[in-house]
Amino acid sequence: MPDRAQQPVDRQLPTEEARDLIALVRDIAQREIAPGAAEQEEAGAFPREVFSLLSESGLLGLPYASEHGGGDQPYEVYLQVLEELASARLTVGLGVSVHSLACHALAGFGTKEQQAEHLPAMLGGGLLGAYCLSEPAAGSDAASLRTKAVRDGDDWVVNGTKAWITHGGVADFYTLLARTGGEGARGITAFLVPGDAPGLSAAAPEKKMGMKGSPTAQVHFDGVRVPDARRVGEEGQGFSIALAALDSGRLGIAACAVGVAQAALDAAVEYATDRRQFGRPIADFQGLRFMIADMATRIEAGRSLYLSAARLRDQGRPFSRQAAMAKLFCTDAAMSVTTDAVQILGGYGYTQDFPAERYMREAKVLQIVEGTNQIQRMVIARHLTGPETR
């Protein structure tokens, strides 16, 4: 059974322009992304042509300023675009979120000259970005990263390996966090590195249980020379830049999680209303009706949570705690909803003939990327009780 298009969601959109934007995204998702998504994921096909289409349609720079090629859209709207894209194919929705994350450093901390030179191509020129923070031995403890950038005249020479990089090997630019000083967070600096820089290479993509169409790979920096003009922010400011980007990125993951969960609920409802046992649709049985009700409630609660955090961000108010809560709740909800969807489909849910098993495999990674859910709980607790005593 092929994936079906997501049923329209009653979205909370502030303007007529936003409503038209969502209608455009939904049309693209249904015509260009959802058809064949399962087959392409199984084949590990990276949809570069889809990202090119999204760039041409002005959808890769939505939350950034129009003066640099962005869409001037509030996060409240941008995140609902991500949800629509992720419901059609998580590789695309998450890919747009990662691209936005990779643009965040330059848009938020770059000089006016840097922004004028690079942002138009990054936001609307067909380029695709990646974000290089994690390393083989520095995941949750990102401040312990070891990739080094050493000053050499007007350049920096970078050596080291980054790990778990979405778009590793296919990105046109990498936002890189590297050590330029002493140990800890204060010795880290941000750089904008071209994807074709000499000495930059990517390993073979990781073999994953889900999101096979999205390449995740180690990225190696072997004597890569980066001009100081591509340093973003001050020396030693990189870790605070990274954390600021991750707060926004976590909202993107939350929105993608809700999109996957919504797609799983749609598939479960369609199956339950069509499948007949004991002379009637299985949707008539109270056990399944209660499961479906709980699934829908988790989705609606998650959507409200990420939108609430987005509105804080749009108002310029602190939102770090709410972003961690949204990432935690929405991704846990997606795992629960997709698991229930497989259960509702029974034996068919365990087969690749139906999309539920793919949604379940994809949901798992959302509890891990951009800060595991255990890290989110630590972030939330620190906001409430202060740092841990040692």
C-alpha positions as CSV (number, residue, x, y, z in Angstrom):
1,M,0.0,0.0,0.0
2,P,1.6,3.4,-1.0
3,D,1.9,6.2,1.4
4,R,-1.0,8.5,1.3
5,A,-0.9,12.3,1.6
6,Q,-1.3,13.7,5.1
7,Q,-4.8,14.9,6.0
8,P,-4.8,18.7,6.3
9,V,-4.1,19.9,9.8
10,D,-6.1,22.8,11.3
11,R,-3.0,25.0,11.5
12,Q,-2.5,28.1,13.6
13,L,-1.3,30.6,11.0
14,P,-1.1,34.3,11.7
15,T,-1.5,35.8,8.2
16,E,-3.0,35.1,4.8
17,E,0.6,35.0,3.4
18,A,1.4,32.2,5.9
19,R,-1.7,30.2,4.8
20,D,-0.7,30.5,1.2
21,L,2.8,29.4,2.1
22,I,1.5,26.3,3.8
23,A,-0.7,25.5,0.9
24,L,2.3,25.7,-1.4
25,V,4.4,23.4,0.8
26,R,1.5,20.9,1.1
27,D,1.2,20.9,-2.7
28,I,4.9,20.3,-3.2
29,A,4.9,17.6,-0.5
30,Q,2.1,15.7,-2.1
31,R,3.2,16.0,-5.7
32,E,7.0,15.9,-5.4
33,I,8.0,14.3,-2.1
34,A,5.5,11.8,-0.8
35,P,5.1,9.7,-4.0
36,G,7.9,7.1,-4.0
37,A,9.3,8.2,-0.6
38,A,9.3,4.7,0.8
39,E,11.1,3.2,-2.3
40,Q,13.6,6.0,-2.4
41,E,14.4,5.6,1.4
42,E,14.9,1.9,1.0
43,A,17.2,2.5,-1.9
44,G,19.1,5.1,0.1
45,A,18.5,7.8,-2.6
46,F,19.4,11.3,-1.5
47,P,16.7,13.7,-2.9
48,R,19.1,16.5,-4.0
49,E,16.6,17.6,-6.7
50,V,13.9,18.1,-4.0
51,F,16.2,20.5,-2.1
52,S,16.9,22.3,-5.4
53,L,13.2,22.7,-5.9
54,L,12.7,23.9,-2.3
55,S,15.5,26.5,-2.8
56,E,13.9,27.7,-6.1
57,S,10.6,28.0,-4.2
58,G,12.1,30.1,-1.5
59,L,11.7,27.4,1.2
60,L,15.3,26.9,2.3
61,G,15.7,30.3,4.0
62,L,12.3,30.9,5.5
63,P,13.2,32.1,9.0
64,Y,15.9,34.5,7.8
65,A,15.9,38.1,6.6
66,S,14.8,38.9,3.0
67,E,17.6,41.3,2.5
68,H,19.9,38.3,2.3
69,G,17.5,36.0,0.4
70,G,15.5,34.7,3.3
71,G,11.7,34.5,3.7
72,D,11.1,36.8,6.7
73,Q,8.9,34.2,8.2
74,P,8.5,33.8,12.0
75,Y,9.5,30.5,13.6
76,E,5.8,29.8,14.3
77,V,5.3,29.5,10.5
78,Y,8.7,28.0,9.5
79,L,8.2,25.1,12.0
80,Q,4.8,24.2,10.5
81,V,6.5,24.1,7.1
82,L,9.0,21.6,8.5
83,E,6.1,19.5,9.9
84,E,4.5,19.4,6.5
85,L,7.7,18.3,4.8
86,A,8.6,15.7,7.5
87,S,5.1,14.2,7.2
88,A,5.8,13.5,3.6
89,R,9.5,12.4,4.0
90,L,11.6,12.9,7.1
91,T,14.8,13.0,5.1
92,V,13.5,16.2,3.5
93,G,12.0,17.9,6.6
94,L,15.1,17.1,8.8
95,G,17.3,18.1,5.9
96,V,15.7,21.6,5.7
97,S,16.0,21.9,9.5
98,V,19.8,21.0,9.4
99,H,20.3,23.5,6.6
100,S,18.7,26.2,8.6
101,L,20.9,25.2,11.6
102,A,24.0,25.5,9.4
103,C,22.9,29.0,8.3
104,H,22.3,30.2,11.9
105,A,25.8,31.1,12.9
106,L,26.5,33.4,10.0
107,A,23.0,34.9,10.1
108,G,23.2,35.6,13.8
109,F,26.9,36.3,14.5
110,G,28.5,37.1,11.1
111,T,29.6,40.6,10.1
112,K,27.5,42.6,7.6
113,E,30.2,42.0,5.0
114,Q,30.2,38.2,5.6
115,Q,26.4,38.1,5.5
116,A,26.2,40.1,2.3
117,E,28.9,37.9,0.6
118,H,27.6,34.4,1.7
119,L,24.0,34.4,2.9
120,P,22.2,35.0,-0.4
121,A,23.7,31.8,-1.9
122,M,23.1,29.9,1.3
123,L,19.5,30.9,1.7
124,G,18.2,31.0,-1.8
125,G,21.0,30.1,-4.2
126,G,20.6,26.3,-4.3
127,L,23.4,25.6,-1.8
128,L,22.9,23.0,1.0
129,G,24.5,23.2,4.4
130,A,25.7,20.9,7.1
131,Y,26.6,21.5,10.8
132,C,29.9,20.1,12.1
133,L,29.9,19.9,15.9
134,S,29.9,16.3,17.0
135,E,33.0,14.1,16.9
136,P,33.7,10.4,17.5
137,A,34.6,11.1,21.1
138,A,32.6,14.3,21.7
139,G,28.8,13.8,21.4
140,S,26.8,14.9,24.3
141,D,30.0,16.4,25.8
142,A,30.4,18.7,22.8
143,A,32.7,21.1,24.7
144,S,35.4,18.4,24.7
145,L,35.8,18.4,20.9
146,R,39.3,17.9,19.5
147,T,39.3,19.1,15.9
148,K,41.9,21.9,15.9
149,A,42.3,25.1,13.9
150,V,45.7,26.7,14.1
151,R,46.4,30.2,12.9
152,D,48.8,30.5,10.0
153,G,49.0,34.1,8.7
154,D,45.6,35.1,7.4
155,D,44.4,31.5,7.4
156,W,43.5,28.8,9.8
157,V,44.6,25.2,9.2
158,V,42.1,22.7,10.4
159,N,42.8,19.0,11.3
160,G,40.4,16.6,12.8
161,T,37.3,14.4,12.3
162,K,33.6,15.3,12.8
163,A,31.0,12.5,13.2
164,W,27.3,12.0,12.6
165,I,27.2,14.8,10.1
166,T,23.9,15.0,8.3
167,H,24.6,15.9,4.6
168,G,28.2,14.8,5.2
169,G,29.8,14.5,1.7
170,V,26.9,16.2,-0.2
171,A,26.8,19.6,1.5
172,D,28.0,22.7,-0.3
173,F,29.2,24.4,3.0
174,Y,29.9,23.3,6.5
175,T,29.5,25.3,9.7
176,L,32.4,24.0,11.7
177,L,33.2,24.3,15.4
178,A,36.9,23.8,16.0
179,R,39.3,24.3,18.9
180,T,41.5,27.4,18.6
181,G,42.4,27.8,22.3
182,G,42.6,25.9,25.5
183,E,40.4,23.1,26.9
184,G,36.7,23.5,27.4
185,A,34.0,25.6,25.9
186,R,35.9,28.9,25.8
187,G,38.5,27.5,23.4
188,I,36.1,26.8,20.5
189,T,35.6,29.0,17.4
190,A,33.1,28.8,14.5
191,F,34.1,28.8,10.8
192,L,32.3,28.7,7.5
193,V,34.0,26.1,5.3
194,P,33.3,25.5,1.6
195,G,32.3,21.9,0.8
196,D,35.0,21.7,-1.9
197,A,37.8,22.9,0.3
198,P,41.1,21.0,-0.4
199,G,41.7,18.5,2.3
200,L,38.0,18.1,3.2
201,S,36.6,14.6,2.6
202,A,33.8,12.5,3.8
203,A,33.7,8.8,4.8
204,A,31.1,6.4,3.5
205,P,27.7,7.1,4.9
206,E,26.7,5.3,8.1
207,K,24.4,2.3,7.6
208,K,21.3,3.3,9.6
209,M,18.0,1.7,10.6
210,G,16.1,4.6,9.2
211,M,16.4,7.8,7.2
212,K,18.6,5.9,4.7
213,G,18.1,8.6,2.1
214,S,19.8,11.2,4.3
215,P,23.6,10.7,4.3
216,T,25.1,10.7,7.7
217,A,28.9,10.5,7.6
218,Q,32.2,11.4,9.2
219,V,33.8,14.5,7.7
220,H,37.6,14.6,7.7
221,F,39.6,17.8,7.8
222,D,43.2,17.2,6.7
223,G,45.1,20.4,6.6
224,V,42.1,22.4,5.4
225,R,43.0,26.1,5.0
226,V,40.2,28.4,6.0
227,P,40.7,32.2,5.6
228,D,40.2,34.2,8.7
229,A,37.5,36.1,6.7
230,R,35.4,32.9,7.1
231,R,35.7,32.9,10.9
232,V,32.3,33.5,12.3
233,G,32.1,35.6,15.5
234,E,35.1,36.2,17.8
235,E,37.8,33.6,18.7
236,G,36.5,31.5,21.5
237,Q,32.9,32.4,20.9
238,G,32.1,29.3,19.0
239,F,30.5,27.2,21.7
240,S,28.0,29.9,22.7
241,I,27.2,30.3,19.0
242,A,26.7,26.5,18.8
243,L,24.3,26.5,21.8
244,A,22.3,29.3,20.4
245,A,21.9,27.5,17.1
246,L,20.9,24.2,18.9
247,D,18.1,25.9,20.8
248,S,16.5,26.8,17.5
249,G,17.5,23.5,15.9
250,R,15.7,21.5,18.7
251,L,12.5,23.2,17.7
252,G,13.0,22.0,14.2
253,I,13.4,18.5,15.4
254,A,10.3,18.8,17.5
255,A,8.3,19.9,14.4
256,C,9.7,17.1,12.3
257,A,8.7,14.6,15.0
258,V,5.2,15.9,15.0
259,G,5.1,15.5,11.2
260,V,6.2,11.9,11.4
261,A,3.7,11.2,14.2
262,Q,0.9,12.8,12.2
263,A,1.7,10.7,9.1
264,A,1.7,7.5,11.3
265,L,-1.7,8.5,12.8
266,D,-3.2,9.1,9.4
267,A,-2.0,5.7,8.2
268,A,-3.4,4.0,11.3
269,V,-6.8,5.7,11.0
270,E,-7.0,4.8,7.3
271,Y,-6.2,1.2,8.0
272,A,-8.5,0.9,11.0
273,T,-11.4,2.2,9.1
274,D,-10.8,-0.1,6.1
275,R,-9.8,-3.3,7.9
276,R,-12.8,-5.5,8.8
277,Q,-12.8,-8.3,11.4
278,F,-15.7,-10.0,13.1
279,G,-18.0,-8.4,10.6
280,R,-17.1,-4.7,11.2
281,P,-14.2,-2.2,10.9
282,I,-11.6,-2.7,13.6
283,A,-12.0,1.1,14.3
284,D,-15.3,0.1,15.9
285,F,-13.5,-1.7,18.8
286,Q,-13.0,0.4,21.9
287,G,-9.4,-0.7,22.5
288,L,-8.3,0.7,19.1
289,R,-10.5,3.8,19.4
290,F,-8.7,4.6,22.7
291,M,-5.3,4.0,21.2
292,I,-6.1,6.4,18.3
293,A,-7.5,9.0,20.7
294,D,-4.3,8.9,22.7
295,M,-2.1,9.1,19.6
296,A,-4.0,12.2,18.4
297,T,-3.8,13.8,21.8
298,R,0.0,13.4,22.0
299,I,0.3,14.9,18.5
300,E,-1.8,17.9,19.4
301,A,0.0,18.5,22.7
302,G,3.4,18.3,20.9
303,R,2.3,20.7,18.2
304,S,1.1,23.2,20.8
305,L,4.3,22.9,22.8
306,Y,6.6,23.6,19.9
307,L,4.4,26.5,18.7
308,S,4.4,28.0,22.1
309,A,8.2,27.9,22.2
310,A,8.4,29.3,18.7
311,R,6.3,32.3,19.7
312,L,8.6,33.0,22.6
313,R,11.5,33.0,20.1
314,D,9.6,35.3,17.7
315,Q,9.0,37.7,20.5
316,G,12.7,37.8,21.4
317,R,12.1,36.2,24.7
318,P,14.2,33.3,26.3
319,F,13.1,30.0,25.0
320,S,15.9,27.5,25.7
321,R,14.0,25.6,28.4
322,Q,10.8,25.5,26.2
323,A,12.9,24.3,23.2
324,A,14.3,21.4,25.3
325,M,10.8,20.5,26.5
326,A,9.4,20.6,23.0
327,K,12.2,18.4,21.6
328,L,11.9,16.0,24.5
329,F,8.1,15.7,24.4
330,C,7.5,15.7,20.7
331,T,10.2,13.1,19.9
332,D,9.0,10.8,22.7
333,A,5.5,11.2,21.4
334,A,6.6,10.3,17.9
335,M,8.2,7.1,19.1
336,S,5.0,6.2,21.0
337,V,2.6,7.1,18.2
338,T,4.6,5.3,15.5
339,T,4.9,2.2,17.7
340,D,1.1,2.2,18.3
341,A,0.6,2.7,14.5
342,V,2.5,-0.5,13.9
343,Q,0.4,-2.3,16.5
344,I,-2.8,-1.1,15.0
345,L,-1.8,-2.5,11.6
346,G,-0.9,-5.8,13.2
347,G,1.2,-8.1,11.0
348,Y,0.9,-5.7,8.1
349,G,2.5,-3.0,10.3
350,Y,5.6,-5.1,10.5
351,T,6.0,-5.3,6.7
352,Q,7.4,-2.8,4.2
353,D,4.2,-2.9,2.2
354,F,2.8,-0.3,4.6
355,P,4.5,2.9,5.9
356,A,4.1,2.4,9.6
357,E,7.3,0.4,10.1
358,R,9.3,3.1,8.3
359,Y,7.8,5.8,10.5
360,M,8.7,3.8,13.6
361,R,12.3,3.4,12.5
362,E,12.6,7.1,11.6
363,A,11.1,8.3,14.9
364,K,13.8,6.6,16.9
365,V,16.6,8.9,15.6
366,L,14.7,12.0,16.6
367,Q,15.2,11.0,20.3
368,I,18.9,11.1,19.6
369,V,19.9,13.9,17.3
370,E,20.7,17.5,18.4
371,G,21.0,16.5,22.0
372,T,19.6,13.1,23.3
373,N,16.4,13.3,25.3
374,Q,18.5,12.5,28.4
375,I,20.4,15.7,27.7
376,Q,17.1,17.6,27.2
377,R,16.1,16.5,30.7
378,M,19.4,17.8,32.0
379,V,18.8,21.2,30.3
380,I,15.3,21.5,31.7
381,A,16.4,20.6,35.2
382,R,19.2,23.1,35.1
383,H,16.8,25.9,34.2
384,L,14.6,24.9,37.2
385,T,17.1,24.0,39.9
386,G,20.4,25.5,38.7
387,P,23.6,23.7,37.7
388,E,24.5,20.4,39.3
389,T,26.7,20.6,42.4
390,R,30.0,18.7,42.3
